[in-house]
Amino acid sequence: MVKIRLKRLGYKKNPFYRVVVVKDTTKRDAKPICELGHYNPKTKEMKLDKALALDWIKKGAQPTATAKYLIDNCNDDGTLNYKKKETQKLSKKALAKLEAEKEAKKAAEETAKAEAEAKKAEEAAAAEASAEETVAEEAPAEEAPATEAAAE
């Protein structure tokens, strides 16, 4: 079976990788069948022939997890589409404060929602009451001639 994987180059604590196509039984640094590009994880610099990599995948080459990530996040020109992750290291007190703020905001939204629903219910009740009053006002006007005719 043929695999697309990384071949490690560089020196101690400064890795540099080549994206290569090799047989899966060969060692990591063995002679590759084809070199697709290179990747430097320290600077996030990459140059990859994406079309050739996709062609090898169509032929049956299996990419490793890292190679698949690099191929998927590669632009058409072969550079890495890198998005820096925003991480925050906060103390326990700061995390507790953030959680309390989120809960307070959520509670405020729920009360506002409940108030809006109550207001809609009041408006609906008022509209029904006014509709009943108009029906009640019209009904006695029609009944009045009938009672006068019965009295005569």
N, C-alpha and C positions, 0 to 999 in steps of 0.2 A: 504494500500500500504506500502511496505517496502522500507526504504531509507538507503543509506550508507552516514553517516555524521560524523561530529566531535563532540566529547563530551569534554567540557572544564574542565581542571583541573589546578592545580597550584595555585599560590596566586596573589595578586594584582600586576599588571604591569609585571607579569612573567607568561605568559600563557603556558600551556602544554596541548596537545590534544590527545585523543584516537580516532582512527578511528573505528567506531562501526556500526553495523546493527541494526536498530530499526524501530518500526512502526512510520509512519509519524505523527500520532496524539499524540504521547507521548512528554513529555517535553524534553528539551535539555539534562538534566542530569539524565534521567530516566534509569532504568535497561535495558541494551541492550540485544538483541537476541544473538548477537555474537560480540566479539571484534577481529578486524582484525590487529590492530597494534597501534603504537603511533607516534606522530610528535611534535617536539619542534621547533617552528618558529624562536626563537632567535638564536639557534645554527645550524639550518637547519638539525638537526639530525632526522632520521626517520627509523622506522623498521615496515615493512608491509608485511603481507602474501598476495602477489599479486595473487597467484593462487586461494586462497580462495575468494578474492575480485572479481576476474573475474568470479568465479563460482556463486557467489551471483548475479552478474549482469546478467548472463545467466538465472538464475532462475526468474529474473524480478525485482530485487532491483534497484532503481533509485539513482545514486550518486548525491550529491549536486555538485555545480561548483567547490568548493575547493577540495572535495573528488575526483572528476574526474581528476582534475589537478594532485593531488598527485599520483593517480593510474597510470595515463599516464606517469608521469615522474619518475616512480619507476624502479629501476634496478631489475633484476631477483632475486638478493639476498635480496631484500627488502629495500635497502637504496635509498635515494633521489638522483636523477641525477640533481644536482643543478648547474646552470651556473650563475655566478655572472654578473650582468648587469654593463656595463661601462657607468657611467653617468658623465657628465661634467657640472659644474655650471660656466658659463662664463658671464662676464659683457657685456653690450650692445655694447661697443666699440670692444671688442674681437669678438663677434658674427658678427658685421659688417665687421671686418677685414677678418674673415674666409669666409664670403659670397663674398667679393671682390676678394679674392684669388681664390675661386672656379670659379667665373665668368671670371677672367683673364685666368685661365687654360683652361676653356671651349672655350673661344675666340681663344686662341693659337692653340688648337686642330682643331677648324674649319678652321682657316687660313692655317694650315699645310695640312689639307684635301683638301682645295680648290687648293692650290699650286700643290699637287700631281695630282689632276684631270686635271689641266691645263697642267702639264708636260706630262701626258698621251695623252691629246688631241694634243699637239704639236708633240709628237712622232708618233701618228697615222697620222697626216697631213703630216709629213715628209715621212712616209712610203708610203702613197698614192701618193705623188708627185714623189718619186723615181720610183714607179711602173708605173706611167704615162710616165715618161721620158724613161724608158726601152721600153715601148710600142711604144712611139713616135720615138725612134731610130730604132726600127725594121721595122716600117711601111714604112719610106722612102726608105729603102733598097729594099723592094719588089716592090715599085712603080717605081723605077728608070729604070729597064729594060723595063717596059711598055712604058714609055715616050720615050726611045731611039728607040723602035720599031716603034712608031708613027712618029718619026722624019725621019726615013729612008723612 
